[in-house]
Amino acid sequence: MGKQNTHLVWDWNGTLLDDIQAVIGATNAAFGEIGLEPITLARYRELYCVPVPVFYERLMGRLPTDAEWTVMDETFHRHYTEQRVGCALTAGVEELLAGWTRAGRSQSLLSMYGHEELVPVVRGYGIESHFVRVDGRTGPSGGSKALHMERHLVALASVGAISPGRTVVIGDAVDDAVAAAHVGARAVLYTGGSHSRTSLVAAGVPVVDSLEEAVAVAQDLVG
């Protein structure tokens, strides 16, 4: 019975959605706006962190000015929106979500992608019905997921018996582990997105190379 009570909080970008190439393309478009050289996927994964301005500081040797940040942020989101339409769900996602639902377990989605953009995009991929709740970022971009996770878990608790202690966050970023710890949940990190394996291992939580493995580990963590 314990395993059936496990709740999964899925990340979207780089986890359920295989969009890392769109992210790299949009990032390089943003860099080009202020004269930075393009970045490779390996370099991106080596340096990426949140808040995003700190990631840019690692590349530039200084924090971007407010004006540079505004230009880069707008450019990134514009180019990402254009390139995202060519992205597919990560291999096996539909069956993993459907299997979790068939087993009578609950799952939700929390993303740092803007909420108004996120909801119709998830709906368009035909998987919205598997989630008891879908939340995207509200407010400015570039920050951490921790406070968003806090609000997400509060909202989940109000509609059912979902507790942080029975919750596992599955994502592709160290910030997913930080957000999970912030609310007393567990985390499993996936290597197919924004971070190198070395960066993820440093977070001190299980690291996996497939979402199927992530689900299996999540059951073991709180089962």
N, C-alpha and C positions, 0 to 999 in steps of 0.2 A: 504493500500500500504506500510505503514511503516514497518509492520511486515515482509512483503515479502522481504524487503531489509536487514533484519538481516543476518549477516554472522557469521557462527560458525567456530571457530578454535578448533578442537579436539586434545586432547592429545592421545597418543597411549598406552604406558605401564601403566597398572592399571586402564585404562579408557575404551577405545575401546577393548583392549586385556585384558582378565582376566588372568593375569600372576603372581599374587602376590605370589603364592606358588613356582613358579620357581625362583622368586626374592629371597624369603627366603632361598631356597635351595642353590642358588648360593652365597648368602651373607654368609651363614654358612660355605660353602666350603672355601670362602676367609678368614673368621675368623680362620678356622682351620689351615690355612697355617702359621699363626703367633701365634698360641697357645691360641686363644680366645675361650671361651665357646660358644656353639650354642645359638642363640637368638630365642625367640618365636615370632609369628606374632604380638601378643599384644605389646610386648616390642619394636619390630621394629616400629610399628605404633606410639608408644608413643615418640620415640626418633628420628625418621628419619627427616632429613633436608638436604638442600643443602647450600653450596657445600658439597659433600659427605665426604671429609676429616673431616669436622666438626662433621658429624654424627659419624664417627669412633672415634673422640675425646670424644664424649659423652659416648661412650662405654668403651674406653681405659683409660680415665682420662688424655689423652695427644694426641696431633696430631701424626699420624703415621709418621715415617721417610720417606724420599723419597724412600728408598729401600723397606720398608714395603708397601707403597702405590702402587708401581709398581707391586709387587707380588700380592697384594690383587685385584688390578684392573684387571690384566690379568686373575687371577683365577676366579673372578666373571664373566667376560664376557665369558670365556670358558665354565663354568658350566651353565651359563644362556642359551647360544646357544644350549647346549645339551638338556636342560629341556624345553625350549620354544616350541619345536615342539609338545609337548603334551598339549599345552594351546589352549583354544577356545576363540572366541570372547565373550564379555560380553553378557548376555542374552538380546535379543531384538535389538541388534545393527543393524543387516541387515535391519530390517523394519524401524527403526528410520532414518537411512541414506537414504534409498529409499524414505521414506515419505517426507523428507526434499527436496530431489531432485525433486520429483513429484510436489511439491508445487512451484517450480521455484525459490527456494532459494539456496544460495551458501554455500559451506562448504569446509574447507581445513584441513589438518593434519600437526601438528608440534610436533616433538618428540625429546627427547634428546638421543634416540637410534641412533647410527651412521647411516648417510644417506645411505651409500652404502649397509648396511645390511637391513635398514628399507624398502626401496622401493620394493625389491623382496618379502619381507615378507608380506607387505600389499597386494601386487598383488596376492600372494598365497592364501590369505583369500577371494579373489574375491570381494573386496569392493573398489578397487582403482578408478573405474570409477565415483564414487560419489564425488570425491574431485577435485576442480579446481587446487589444488597444494598439493604435499606431500613433506615435508622437514624434514630431520633428522639432527642430530648434525654434524657439521663439526668442526674439531680440537679436542683437548684433551677432555677426559671425566671428569666428576666430578664438572662442574661449573653450573651456573645458566642459565635459559632459556631466560632471558630478552633480551640480544643482538640478540639471534636467532629469537625471536619474532619480534624484530625491523626489521630485514632483511626480515622476512616472510611477514610482512605487507607492506613493500616497494615493494616487488615483486608482491604481490596481487594487489596493487594499480596501477601497471604498466600494468596490463592486464584487468582491469575492474573497475567499480565504487564501490569499496569496501573500506570503510573508517573505521578507528579505532573506531569512535564514534558509528558506527552501528555494531560493532563486539563484540561477546561474546566468551570467552575462556572457554571450558569445560575440566576440568582436575581433577586429584586426589591428587594434591600436593599444598602446600602453595606457592611454587615457580611458579605455574601456575597463581595464583592471582597476584604475584609480577610482573611477565612478562606482564600480561594484563595491570596492572596499568602503567607500564613503557611506553607502547605505547598509553595509553589513551583509552583502551578497558575495557569492563566489564568482570567479571568472575563468574562462578558457579563451586563449588567444590563437588566432588562425594566421598562418604565414602567407596567405595569398593576397594580402592587401598592402597596407601602407608602410609596414615596418619590416626590417630584417629580422631573421630569427634571433640573432644576437640581442637586438634591442628588446624583443619580446621576452626572451628568457630572463633578462634583467628585471622584469616586473615581478618575478617570483611566483608566477601562477603557471598552470599547465599550458604548454604550447603544442599545437597540432598542425598537421599539413593538409587536413581535409575537414570539411564540415561534418561528414559522417563520424569521423573520429571525435570531433568536438562534442557532438551529441552524446556519444558513448561515455566520454570522460565526464560530461556534465551529470549524467545519471549516477556515475560512481561517486562523484563529489558529495552529493547530498542524499544518496540512496540508502 
